[in-house]
Amino acid sequence: MTTLPASGPRIDRTLNKFSQACVVLLSAVAFLTNQAIIVPILAVCLAISAVAPTVSPFRLLYRAVFVLLGILKPRPVEDDPAPHHFAQGVGAVFTLASTLVLFLTPLKALGWGLDLIVFVLAGINFSVGFCAGCFVYYHLGRIGVVPRVRYAGDFHWRGV
C-alpha cells in the first residue's frame, strides 16, 4: 500500500469507487430481481460504513479479497472522509426507508423508488465522480449544521 505524508485527512479513492460499485450492484440486483430482502442488507452495510468505516462490509471485502489478490490497488488521496461518511449515512436512511415501505406497506412502487434513488446517486458518483451527499454536507457546513470540511479551500468537483 502506498503511504503518503500525513499532511491532511485522506481517503482511499479506490475503496470509495468499490463501495459505490457495490451499492449500485446491490440496489440494481434487488430491483431487477424483485428481491426486497437485499434492500435491508444494503441498508445495514451503508449504516456500518457511515458510523464505523473501519469495519464496513465493503471495506472488509475490498481489503480481504480485491487488494489481497492484487485485483485493486489502494489510491490514497487528500480528502476529508466526513462528507463521504455522511453520504453513506444518507444512503442508509433511504434504503432503510425503502425497506420499511417494501415490508410494511402495500406501496411497493414507493419502496422501489427509494431504492432507485440510491442506485442513481451512487451511479452518478461512480461514473462521473459527483457525490451528491458530499455536496449537501458541504453546504450544510457552510450554514453551520454540520462541521465544515477539514481541508482548506472551497468545494470542487474532483471528477473521476
QUIQUIFEN-V924925 format. One record per helix or strand of 3 or more residues. SS is the DSSP state (H for helix, E for strand). FROM is the first residue (numbers start at 1). TO is the last residue. If there is no record, write none. Layout:
[[SS	FROM	TO] [SS	FROM	TO]]
This chain:
[[E	10	12] [H	13	33] [H	37	51] [H	53	55] [H	57	67] [E	76	78] [H	81	104] [H	108	128] [H	132	142]]
